[in-house]
Amino acid sequence: MRLQPELDKDFRTYYGTPDPGQIIKNTDGNTLDASESKGRNYRWISGNKVIMPGYHDTGMTKPEPIEVVRAYLARHPSTLLTTSAAELRSASSEVQWVKDEMDRRLWLCDRWFLNLSIKKDLVRQVREEILDSINKFLNCREKSFGVKAKDEKNLLAGYFTPNNGAGFKAKLAEYKGWWASNKDKMIRM
């Protein structure tokens, strides 16, 4: 299931580390993520749905509407794993998240290439999604493995301009090969 990373990424910094503003709440035996920004936003996965109730309070003077959250939880119980903020920020959890995110980014590129071959009318959007996923993979690789990304990103941007799908595919194959031989190595945190 790919929903957890999609939910989780909104609570991550540019380099994939947990955002200091992330709040893990355990309410009535349900785990949910929350963030504060002129109110509170709650998010959790319930089966194959993402549930996102929230409220707006610029002055932060209103009480938290926990009864509304509980009503949502009663109808759509959280299927997120029980966790705490400390567990989320632990070194082993962080290492696993980075590795899973790198796997996911390469997987997404494969899926986007499949879309590219099926839907010719979405060529530009699909290429932008591929470039975005490869760049995020390169960001994780640079932060966690020390492999500089700037030159690779410039090269990929050059492939994007003339719509060089073959260049993208070749670089993706190169990155997948690199990842296959390096994914079991220790990463820097």
Steps between C-alpha positions, in 0.01 A plus 500: 500500500639840402267718709719515812794671324263747333354594838837494674682722247297804606659474843856479367762763431675544164745220590236261630561549871194533727368855520542639853140627487357152449277373776414132541172459685352184640126553538271220614757241389546663158825652377478820299737770381427862578650836420437847635471792265233757583292216636562129482501248219461128570584221259488125507444206272188290534528201269560650158379853585683800640287681760585869553273697736625833625398834639611858450574736789740781418519617863535146638238583765237233426510163675612201297188337345594152618134388495493557123823304457356217712188493281718464189705229672183309594395492137849468347736338755870559448702219346829679568742299708504597865800720550623794700692810398810359674473172304448691177815703558713202608810429291380158380160638399667789317741272312214274394289794387780639281561160340127446443470848347788432260333171397169680456647777284650248257173303500309822420731572205423156357128567534530843338686348205216250466255794493717675244474205263121476546391866508670709235296811587652530850861499385612824666325429832634145510854618424473756781390226742789278391747786544354582843530139621854458367603830661356390835687171468819698430435724804470195726811345342701817553389546862527133599784368285705812422462475121479855362180566307555837332663375178248216467210742543641731233541206264142387562367852444674487161315178419172663594533794259518297176262233642776241506309200641784264405744709708264490799460122468876447476562714812219320684659164417835636624343620828318169550828313452677731744219457752500119468869489591482765777164462675641268769782738591497728803366847439602835648252677723 
